[in-house]
Amino acid sequence: MDGKRSGEGDQRVYAVGNIAECRKENGNTMLQIALDGEQAAGFITRKETVKIGLWLDDGRTISVMQRKKIYAFIRDFSVYTGYTPEESKEVLKYLYVERTGQPYFSLSDCSMDTARTFINVIIDVFLEHGIIVSDALYNRAEDMEYMLRSCLRYRKCSICGRDGEIHHWDAIGMGNDRRHYDDSDNRKICLCRKHHTIAHSYGRERFVQMYHVSGIYYDEDSKRVFINNQKEEESL
């Protein structure tokens, strides 16, 4: 994929928030809603928006936060490829179908498991093609260990998604030859040069507080990362 900036931006804003008040009035449901951030306010003022759509999270289908993460990925994919957001969504969904063998789905009512696996697939696509996210990568992950393993597999930073190198979370120790040392029992994380330097400078405890990620056990000889396939779950 070649990165291109899209010309016309998406004419929709997806916002997440909380219902502050709900009441019935004259046969209608009246809501007072507090949306996160100020992006929605700017869009509403600029576009003079009066019509909105509303998803209510029932805890079984795709959650509000999952949908927010997916649409953030879609925006980044659109900027990188030059596709419209709608085209980007369809490309990513068909990559999900191709890579998992699962059926096509709708983001309006898919299960939480489907959304989680879709996010895993998107993370793999981004890391494989070097697509940089506009947010910290760990903020987009649903399955943190899966994201960390994928970053190790593709040698991409677990914080920013840029080219990375292996950082040994558990120190190898003085006197050991790194060229011949078996580090299979040492936890690892993939970090770019910048975040690798921060990890060494600040130490593990401070690094976890800053970025909410840590090293995992990872077999360097493993050449594949397996998606948590729904088909396999259903066969259990």
N, C-alpha and C positions, 0 to 999 in steps of 0.2 A: 504494500500500500504506500502511496506517495501522499505526504501531508499537504493539504491545501486549505486555505482559509475559505470558509463559505461566504458567499456574498450577502444574501439576505438572512437576517437572524430569525430565529423562531418567534412567531407572533403569539406565543403562549408562555406564561410563567407558571411553573409548578411550585406551590408554596405549602409548607407544613406549619401547623400551629395547634392551638388548643381552643376548645369551645369554652368561653367564659360564662355564657348564659344561654339558656334554651327555654323558650316558652311558646305556647300555642296562642294564636291570635287570629280571629276571624277565618278559621279554617286553614290557616297557614302555620308553618313552623318558623318562628323568629329566632335568629341566632346572633349572638355577639361573639366574634371570633378574633383571637389574638394570633397573628401570623409571625413566624420567626423572621427577624431581619427587616430591612426596609425596601428590598427589591420589589416586592409586590406593590407597595405604595407608589413607587416611582412609575411602575408599569400602568397602574390604574389611573394615575393622574395624566400620564402622557397619552394613553390610548382612550381616556374617558370611558373606561370599562364599567358596564353596569350588569353584565351577565357573567355568572361564574358557574363552574361545575364543582361538585363536592363529592369526595369519596369518604365514607365512614369506615373506620377500621374495626372489623368484628373479631379480630384475633385468630381467624382461621384462614382467610384468604390473604393475599399479599398485603403486607403491612404498609402503613404510611411511610415509614422510614425506608423500607426496602424500595418502594416506588421512587422516593426521593433520590436514593443512591443510583438507581438505574437511569433515571432521567438526567442526572448529573453526568454519568458515563456517556449517555447518548449525545449530550451537548459537546463533550470533549471529542467524541468520535466524529461528530459533524464538523467541528473546526479543523480537525486533522485531515479528514478525507475530502472535504468540500461538498459532501452529500448534505441534503436537507436533513433536519432532525427526524422527519418521518421516514426518509430513506435509510438513515442510519439505524433507526430502531428495527426496521425490517431486516437489514443486513445482519445485525447482531442476533436477532431471533432465529434466522435461518442458520447461522453458525452454531447456535445452541442445538438446533434440531440435528444438524450434521454431526456434531461432536458427541452428542449424548444418545442419539437414537430415539429421543423422546418426541412426542407430537408437537405440532405448532400450538401456540397458546396465546391468550390475550392478557395484557398487563392489567386489565380492569378487574379480572376475577380469578386469576390463577392462584394456586396454593402457595403457601409460604415456602414449602420445600422447593417448588418449581422456581420461585423467585430467588431463593438462596443459590440453587444450582446455576441459574442464569447469571447471577453476579459472579460466581466462580469462573464460568466460561468467559465472561467479559474481561475479567482480570487476566486470564491467560492470553486472550487476544491482544490486550493492551501491552502486556509484557513482551509477548512474542514479536510485536511490530514496533516496539519502542515508542508507544503513544503515551505522552505524559499527561497525567491527570491534573486538573486545576486545583485539587484539594490534596491533602495528605492521603496516600494510598490506604493506610490503615483505617481511615474514616469511612472508606467505601466498602470495606470487607464485611461479609457476614460470618464467614468461617475464617477466623484469624490464622489458625494453623495452616489451612489450605493456602491462604495468601502468602504466608511466610515460606512454605515449601515451593510455591510457584516462583517466588522471587529468587530462591536459591537455584532452582532449575534453570531459569533464564538469565541468571546473573544480573538481576535488576535490584535496585535499592528498595528495601521494604518501607522506606519513608516517602521517597519522592518518585520512585519508578525509573530513575536514570541508571546508566550503566554502573554496575556495582562489583564488589569483591567480597570474598568470604571473611567475616569477622568471627573469630572464635570466642563465643560467649564465655566458655570455660577455658581459662588460660592453659596453654600447652605446657608452660613451665620452663624454667631455665634449665639449660643443659640438654634439652631434647632437640634432635635434628628434625626440623619441620619437613624436610624432603622425604623422610622415611617414617615419620611418626604416624601411627594409626589413630586418627582423630574421630573414629566412629562413636566413641563414648563421650565426645565433647559436643555440647550444644553449639549451634552456629546460627548466624543471621547474615543476610546479604545487605551490604551498605555501600553507598557511593563513597568516594574519597572524603567529601565534606562530612557526611554523617559518621563515617568510620573514624575520622579524627575526633569528632565530638564524643563518640563512645569511649575512646581511649582517654580523652581529656577529663570527662566528667564522671566516669565510672558507671557500673551497671545500674545501681539504684536510682541515681539522678537521671540516667538515660531513659529508664522505664517511666519515671514520672513525667518526663518531657514528651515522650512519643508513644507510650502505651504498648510497646512491643518488646519482645525478649527472644533470646535464642531458643532453638528447638533441636531435637535430635534428628539428623538427616544423613542418609546414606549417600555418600558422594558417587557411589557406583550405580545408583539407581538412575535410569535414563527416562523414566516416565513418571508423571504425576497423574494419579487416577482421579477423575471427577466422581463425586459422591452421587452415583447414577441412581435415579429413582427406580429404574427398571430392576436393578439389583436389590434395592430395598423391598420392592414389591414381591420379589421371589423368595424372600426370607420367611 
